[in-house]
Amino acid sequence: MPAPNAILRFPGSVEREPAIDAWLAEQRADLGTIARTWFEAMRACGDDVRELMHDGCPTACVEDAAFGYVNVFTAHTNVGFFHGAALPDPAGILEGTGKRMRHVKMRPDREIDASALGALIEAAYLDIKTRL
């Protein structure tokens, strides 16, 4: 397990950040729907989930420790994980080569394995709880 300082912490996280819903509402409909669906899945992980806008995108935390985010780009939406390199990914849907972070890239015209992505979100949530 990494040293505690490897955890990205946001002391400003709150139970529900109104700016997130406003940001989601401003996105292109098809991409915004994807982002909203998966950020809601992060919110639903547990009563201890907190959130904030970080680097311009919705970020989910346990207490103040970040575990996931969504972001919308021109032609796709990302669901990202701050410790994604440590997550089990039997479906092989994670992308990225960074030391810690990984993401799932989704496009409106492509099906995503919703079960696999849901399992990654749950795993990321449980993973950050063990790191705290």
N, C-alpha and C positions, 0 to 999 in steps of 0.2 A: 504494500500500500504506500502511496506517495506521502511525502511529508505534509503536515497540515497546511503549510504555506502554499502548497500547490492548488489549494481550493480557492477558486475565484469568489470573493465575498463582496456583497453589496449591502452595506448597512441601511441603505435607503429603501429596501424592498418593503412592500406593504401587502396587506391582505388582498386588496383589489385596486388596481391602478386604472382610473378612468381613461387616461391617455392611451392605454392599450386598445380599448374598445373603439376609441376615436380613430386610432391608426388603422385598425383592421377595417373600419368602415370606409376609409379613404382609398383602399386598395382596389385595383381592377377586380371586378366581380368574380371571375373564375379563379384567379390566383388568391384573392382575399378569402374566398370560401374555403379553400384548402388550408390556408394559414389559420383561419378561425377554428376549423374543425380540430386541428391538431394542437392548437394552443389550449382549447377547451379540454382536450384529453390530458394535457399537463396540469391544468387547474384542478382536474378531478382526481388527481393521484392521492390527495390526502388533505386533511384539515390544516396541516402545517405548511402547505404550499403558499409562498409569497411571490410577488411579481414586481417588475419594474421595466421601464424602457431603458435599454442599454445599447449604446452605439446605434441608436435609431430603430431598434427592433424589440418586440416583446420577449422578455426573459423570465423564466420560471426558476424559482429557488425553493429550497427547504431552509427555513429560517432565513439566513442571508447568504447561503451557499448556492450558486447557480448550478442548475443541472440541464436545462434545455432552453431553446429559443426557436422562434420562427422568423423568417425574413422573406420578403417578396422582392423579386427581381423582374426584369423586363418580360421574360418568357417562362419563368419557373418560380417555385416556392421551395425554400429549404426548411427542413426541420433539423435542428442541430443539437448536438450534445457536447457539453464541456469536457466530459471524460469519456467520450465515445470510443476511443481506442481500447478502453477496458471492457466494453460491453460485449456480451455474446451476440453474434449476428449470424445465426445459422442460415438465414435466407439470403445473406450477402447483399443487403440493400444499402449499407453504409458506404459513403464515399469520403475520400480525403486521405492525406498522408502525414498530417501533422503529428506532433508528439502526443497530444491528448485529444484534440477535437475531431469530430466526425459529423457528417450530415447526411440526410436523405434528400435527394433532389426530386421534386415532383413537378410534372407538367400536366395541364388540364387534359391533354389528348393521350395520356398514358395511364394505364392502371397501376396502382401501387398495391403491394401486399399489405392491406390494412391490419391484418392480424400481426404480421411481423413488426410493423411500425408501432402498433400499440404495445407489443411486448418490449420493444426498445425503450419506449417512453417509461413504462413501468420499471424496467431494469435500471434506467438512468436515475429515476426517483429513488429506488431502493439503494443504488450505489452511493449516491450522495449522502444518504442517511448514515451509511456505514462509515463514510469518511469524516463525518462530523465528530 
